[in-house]
């Protein structure tokens, strides 16, 4: 897929770090897992004995035989979740969030969602460049990485950024080579920059009239759309003729259930050239996407009864007192702080999400004050 055919504006060639190439090649090698060492910056060696020790500390269950004695299916589901999360917490996810030869179950859920209403097909990398990657850290982290990506790799600068019903924090507006406009009309009136490559961020659903106007703008000007409204296929601009490669779709776990909106892992669909560069910048700025966030999402998709807006079955089945007491010098401490499985996980995760949003709001306020008094931020 060449830039001149797939995008309204050209991109600079990608630069892949050597360590990333080594890591990807090693991970994809046809070698038994017990004979393979995954090379990765800071990636610790994996040891099953360490995983077992952590598992015992968390659950109080010493052996697999103890697990088999558990009768409650909801408890078994949570125990399985703990075991898989502990395994996944040690290694990093591959570049882009998944190995195309061994894809996570969550992508099956995404494929199913993409077949609802009007079907739109995206490549997951099996036989062509992938048009789907994962992003970690939520909405504002995606914006930071995406804006850095287009600022760095667009062959023509500066870039126009238009915001339709979406707020982009002040600290993200400091990224180089970006000119921000609050609406399309303000850009049209700027004759000096009207023909610059433009990215239009869409925060809410657009009307049919707005859709036609946006489509016409893509015919006249070099425009890329970035939808951040969880639009379904039938409501996405990507379904319009000739626009699929000009629309980046940022999809949160809310597409499966509103109760999952606070989970930090997200899907990014669209032009493979941009996503290749996005994954590279994601790796550079913060590493590959979070393995534990992906495991958390997979757990809820596999066990929907644990969702807050689901049935109360999970709450009724929970036992706070372990059937198998913890032994050893940690027993007194652990017995005072029993883990109430899914309720605690959900509460802590929501707390982290709320804290992150609060910190982001504070940071935005500070940057606004700095700008008001003319202070430079390096």
SEZA-202811 format. One line per 8 residues: their letters; for each residue x, y, z of C-alpha. Coordinates in pm, 1 decimal, decimal comma. Example, Ala and Ser with C-alpha at 12.3 -4.5 7.8 and 13.67 -1.06 7.14 Angstrom:
// residues 2
as> 1230,0:-450,0:780,0  1367,0:-106,0:714,0
***
This chain:
// residues 378
xxxxxxxx> 0,0:0,0:0,0  176,0:314,6:-117,0  131,5:652,4:47,0  25,2:840,8:-265,7  -260,0:598,0:-326,0  -373,5:530,6:28,7  -348,9:872,8:188,1  -447,0:1227,3:105,6
xxxxxxxx> -94,6:1335,4:199,6  244,6:1168,1:185,0  433,1:1018,2:478,1  802,5:995,5:547,5  951,0:642,4:549,7  918,6:461,2:886,2  1220,6:404,6:1104,7  1207,4:77,6:1295,5
xxxxxxxx> 1441,1:34,4:1591,7  1679,8:-259,9:1557,7  1585,3:-393,6:1898,5  1221,3:-397,0:1788,4  1310,4:-593,6:1473,8  1503,7:-847,0:1682,6  1215,7:-878,4:1929,0  955,5:-928,7:1655,2
xxxxxxxx> 1168,4:-1182,1:1465,7  1239,7:-1381,0:1781,4  876,3:-1382,6:1892,9  762,5:-1509,7:1550,5  1029,1:-1781,6:1525,7  907,0:-2141,4:1493,7  1083,9:-2253,2:1811,4  921,2:-2427,5:2111,3
xxxxxxxx> 837,4:-2182,2:2388,6  1058,3:-2361,0:2642,0  1360,2:-2313,3:2413,6  1296,1:-1948,5:2329,5  1410,0:-1631,8:2505,7  1214,9:-1322,4:2408,6  1458,0:-1034,6:2354,5  1319,1:-701,5:2467,3
xxxxxxxx> 1454,6:-393,7:2642,9  1393,8:-446,2:3013,7  1200,2:-767,7:2959,4  1279,9:-995,4:3257,4  1340,7:-1365,3:3215,0  1026,1:-1569,5:3269,1  1021,4:-1842,4:3531,2  717,0:-2058,5:3601,0
xxxxxxxx> 827,8:-2102,9:3961,5  803,6:-1727,4:4016,9  454,3:-1720,1:3865,3  348,3:-2005,1:4097,0  481,7:-1819,6:4402,4  290,8:-1503,7:4315,2  -20,0:-1711,6:4250,3  5,7:-1871,2:4595,9
xxxxxxxx> 45,6:-1531,8:4763,2  -262,9:-1392,7:4587,7  -498,2:-1690,0:4622,2  -366,6:-1901,4:4909,3  -380,5:-2207,9:4682,6  -53,6:-2401,1:4679,1  -109,1:-2650,3:4400,0  -321,4:-2716,1:4094,7
xxxxxxxx> -494,8:-2987,4:4297,1  -619,8:-2720,5:4538,0  -764,9:-2530,5:4244,0  -948,5:-2837,9:4117,3  -1124,8:-2866,3:4455,1  -1297,2:-2533,1:4393,1  -1659,9:-2603,5:4304,6  -1789,6:-2255,7:4227,7
xxxxxxxx> -1758,1:-2177,3:3855,6  -1732,2:-1801,6:3915,3  -1442,0:-1858,4:4156,8  -1271,7:-2083,7:3903,4  -1307,5:-1815,1:3636,5  -1140,2:-1559,2:3861,5  -862,3:-1799,9:3959,4  -796,4:-1867,0:3592,0
xxxxxxxx> -790,1:-1491,6:3529,1  -530,7:-1443,3:3805,6  -313,8:-1721,7:3664,5  -317,8:-1588,7:3308,5  -264,6:-1229,4:3421,6  40,5:-1326,3:3624,8  187,0:-1498,0:3319,6  114,1:-1200,6:3096,1
xxxxxxxx> 238,8:-940,9:3345,1  600,1:-1049,7:3296,8  648,9:-1027,5:2916,4  556,3:-728,3:2705,0  303,0:-743,2:2425,4  450,2:-739,9:2072,2  477,4:-420,3:1869,4  125,2:-303,9:1785,8
xxxxxxxx> -22,7:-505,8:2073,3  -45,6:-855,3:1926,3  135,8:-1121,3:1727,7  -45,4:-1173,8:1396,1  25,2:-1550,0:1418,7  -114,1:-1580,2:1772,2  -385,8:-1320,6:1811,3  -565,2:-1250,8:2140,7
xxxxxxxx> -925,4:-1362,5:2185,3  -1032,5:-999,2:2216,3  -975,8:-953,2:1843,3  -1241,0:-1219,5:1779,3  -1485,1:-1000,0:1972,5  -1378,9:-702,3:1761,7  -1422,5:-895,9:1436,8  -1772,3:-996,6:1545,0
xxxxxxxx> -1857,4:-635,1:1629,3  -1729,9:-521,6:1288,8  -1972,4:-759,8:1112,6  -2278,8:-605,6:1275,5  -2500,3:-372,9:1072,6  -2298,5:-276,0:764,0  -1986,7:-493,1:733,6  -1644,2:-329,5:698,7
xxxxxxxx> -1338,7:-548,5:661,6  -998,3:-468,0:811,0  -675,4:-662,3:782,6  -537,4:-807,1:1105,2  -205,9:-883,7:937,6  -254,3:-1243,0:830,2  -185,1:-1183,6:460,4  -149,0:-805,9:420,8
xxxxxxxx> -27,9:-508,1:630,5  -245,0:-484,2:938,1  -510,9:-219,2:967,4  -560,6:-273,5:1341,1  -329,1:-208,0:1635,9  -381,0:-165,7:2009,4  -326,0:152,3:2208,3  -266,0:163,3:2582,8
xxxxxxxx> -341,8:434,1:2838,1  -676,6:568,6:2726,5  -801,0:857,4:2517,0  -543,7:1127,1:2593,1  -248,7:891,5:2561,1  -375,6:791,2:2218,3  -396,7:1158,4:2122,1  -42,9:1223,0:2245,9
xxxxxxxx> 100,2:931,7:2048,5  -108,9:992,3:1736,5  -31,7:1365,4:1717,7  337,5:1293,5:1771,4  322,4:1035,2:1492,3  166,3:1262,5:1230,5  387,2:1554,4:1335,0  697,4:1343,0:1289,7
xxxxxxxx> 608,1:1150,0:974,9  401,2:1384,0:759,0  610,2:1476,8:452,9  441,2:1818,4:439,3  431,0:2049,3:740,3  267,9:2218,2:920,6  -47,3:2010,9:970,2  -390,2:2159,3:1031,9
xxxxxxxx> -581,8:2005,6:1323,5  -958,3:2065,6:1331,9  -1163,9:1968,2:1638,3  -1531,1:1878,4:1591,9  -1704,5:1838,1:1929,6  -1386,9:1724,3:2099,0  -1145,9:1898,3:2337,5  -774,3:1849,4:2289,9
xxxxxxxx> -586,0:1950,0:2608,7  -349,7:2247,0:2600,2  -40,3:2039,7:2673,4  -99,4:1837,5:2355,2  -125,0:2155,9:2149,9  243,4:2220,3:2218,7  347,7:1936,2:1986,6  552,3:2081,2:1702,9
xxxxxxxx> 427,4:2147,9:1348,4  55,4:2148,5:1437,0  -190,9:2434,9:1377,3  -518,4:2402,5:1570,3  -859,2:2520,8:1448,7  -1179,2:2495,2:1650,2  -1399,4:2425,7:1346,8  -1390,0:2385,7:968,8
xxxxxxxx> -1509,8:2742,2:903,5  -1213,9:2894,4:1088,8  -979,3:2686,7:871,2  -1155,6:2786,1:548,4  -1109,7:3152,4:637,0  -735,1:3099,0:680,1  -630,3:3120,0:315,4  -262,6:3083,5:403,1
xxxxxxxx> -302,6:2733,3:549,9  -616,1:2600,1:379,4  -418,0:2367,0:151,2  -199,9:2220,8:428,4  -264,5:1852,9:506,5  -550,7:1848,4:757,5  -665,1:1605,7:1025,3  -1023,7:1641,8:1145,9
xxxxxxxx> -1094,6:1489,0:1488,3  -1457,9:1388,3:1537,4  -1578,5:1354,6:1896,4  -1950,5:1282,7:1853,6  -2185,7:1140,5:1591,1  -2224,8:1361,6:1283,9  -2549,4:1436,1:1099,9  -2606,0:1333,6:740,5
xxxxxxxx> -2558,1:1695,3:628,7  -2226,0:1717,6:814,2  -2123,6:1383,2:667,7  -2177,0:1509,0:312,2  -1978,8:1825,4:383,4  -1689,5:1627,9:531,0  -1687,9:1391,0:234,3  -1672,7:1686,7:-6,5
xxxxxxxx> -1384,0:1838,6:187,8  -1191,7:1513,2:142,8  -1243,7:1542,7:-234,2  -1108,3:1898,5:-247,7  -836,5:1902,2:17,6  -575,2:1664,1:165,7  -781,9:1549,0:465,9  -754,1:1263,3:715,7
xxxxxxxx> -1037,3:1194,0:962,8  -989,0:1057,7:1313,9  -1310,6:930,6:1472,6  -1309,6:920,7:1852,7  -1680,4:859,8:1902,9  -1697,4:476,9:1897,7  -1892,7:502,5:1572,7  -2035,1:176,4:1442,3
xxxxxxxx> -1971,3:82,9:1080,1  -2296,5:229,4:959,1  -2220,9:562,3:1131,6  -1852,7:578,4:1041,1  -1719,1:792,6:757,0  -1510,4:488,6:664,3  -1814,5:336,0:492,0  -1826,8:619,9:240,4
xxxxxxxx> -1684,3:538,5:-101,0  -1312,9:613,3:-117,5  -1279,1:715,8:247,8  -1186,6:391,9:427,9  -812,4:461,3:402,4  -866,3:822,5:508,6  -1038,8:741,4:839,5  -862,5:639,8:1160,6
xxxxxxxx> -1109,0:484,9:1406,8  -1027,4:496,4:1779,0  -1254,5:243,4:1949,6  -1286,6:197,9:2325,2  -1403,4:-121,6:2502,2  -1739,3:58,0:2540,8  -1833,2:-80,0:2198,6  -1886,4:-413,9:2375,9
xxxxxxxx> -2042,8:-276,2:2695,0  -2060,7:72,2:2845,8  -1933,1:-64,4:3178,0  -1597,8:-139,0:3012,1  -1530,5:222,4:2915,0  -1274,8:281,2:3191,4  -1037,1:5,6:3074,2  -724,0:160,3:2922,6
xxxxxxxx> -667,7:-67,5:2621,4  -821,3:56,2:2293,7  -841,1:-48,5:1929,5  -712,2:166,8:1645,2  -835,8:84,9:1294,3  -744,8:237,9:961,8  -466,7:306,3:715,1  -185,2:54,0:756,3
xxxxxxxx> 88,0:306,6:670,9  -15,3:534,2:956,3  -71,1:248,8:1201,4  274,0:108,2:1131,6  426,4:440,9:1232,0  182,7:481,0:1523,1  290,7:145,4:1671,4  655,6:245,5:1639,0
xxxxxxxx> 601,3:578,4:1817,7  389,7:402,7:2085,4  684,7:172,7:2151,4  927,6:464,4:2163,8  722,9:688,6:2394,3  586,5:433,1:2640,5  664,8:79,1:2528,9  420,7:-164,1:2374,1
xxxxxxxx> 56,4:-179,5:2494,4  -18,1:-313,5:2842,3  -49,4:-692,2:2866,8  -241,5:-673,9:3194,2  -496,8:-426,6:3054,9  -559,6:-664,5:2764,7  -597,8:-959,8:3005,3  -841,4:-756,4:3213,8
xxxxxxxx> -1057,2:-681,2:2909,2  -1046,3:-1043,5:2794,5  -1159,3:-1157,8:3138,9  -1470,2:-939,9:3130,1  -1555,0:-1035,2:2771,6  -1523,6:-1403,0:2862,1  -1714,1:-1361,4:3192,2  -1978,6:-1092,8:3128,2
xxxxxxxx> -2157,1:-1181,3:3454,6  -1888,8:-985,1:3639,2  -1983,0:-657,5:3474,2  -2145,3:-405,4:3704,0  -2454,1:-369,0:3487,2  -2496,9:-743,7:3451,9  -2662,3:-990,7:3687,5  -2588,1:-1015,8:4058,4
xxxxxxxx> -2485,0:-1380,1:4019,4  -2117,4:-1307,8:4064,5  -2175,2:-1115,8:4388,2  -2389,3:-1396,1:4529,0  -2128,3:-1658,4:4444,8  -1831,6:-1479,7:4599,2  -1681,1:-1614,6:4919,7  -1452,2:-1380,1:5110,2
xxxxxxxx> -1310,8:-1650,2:5336,1  -1072,0:-1888,2:5155,5  -1146,6:-2258,9:5178,1  -770,8:-2322,4:5183,7  -601,7:-2103,7:5448,8  -266,7:-1945,7:5363,0  24,3:-2087,2:5557,3  363,3:-1941,1:5639,6
xxxxxxxx> 483,4:-1609,7:5780,4  253,3:-1409,4:5550,2  -63,2:-1586,9:5662,3  -165,6:-1338,6:5934,5  -117,3:-1038,4:5705,7  -296,0:-1197,0:5409,1  -588,4:-1320,4:5617,9  -652,9:-962,0:5729,6
xxxxxxxx> -665,4:-842,7:5370,5  -867,2:-1098,8:5177,5  -917,8:-1028,4:4809,3  -1279,5:-991,8:4707,4  -1213,0:-1096,0:4349,7  -1398,3:-912,1:4076,8  -1547,7:-642,9:4300,3  -1203,7:-532,7:4414,7
xxxxxxxx> -1054,7:-551,5:4067,6  -1332,1:-337,4:3923,7  -1321,5:-83,5:4206,9  -942,3:-41,9:4194,3  -937,9:-10,4:3815,7  -1211,2:251,9:3819,5  -1020,4:437,8:4091,2  -707,1:443,0:3877,1
xxxxxxxx> -905,4:564,4:3577,1  -1070,1:843,0:3779,1  -734,0:944,2:3926,0  -578,4:956,5:3580,1  -857,9:1179,5:3449,4  -824,7:1405,5:3754,1  -449,2:1440,3:3706,1  -503,1:1518,5:3337,0
xxxxxxxx> -748,5:1795,8:3427,5  -502,1:1943,7:3677,4  -221,1:1931,4:3420,3  -440,1:2103,7:3161,6  -518,5:2381,1:3410,5  -151,5:2433,0:3492,4  -51,9:2457,8:3127,9  -330,4:2707,4:3061,4
xxxxxxxx> -203,7:2928,4:3344,9  154,5:2899,4:3222,4  48,5:3013,3:2875,8  -152,5:3302,6:3019,4  152,2:3441,7:3197,2  381,9:3383,2:2900,7  597,6:3113,1:3062,9  776,9:2866,6:2835,8
xx> 755,8:2495,7:2903,7  1051,3:2285,6:2789,5
***
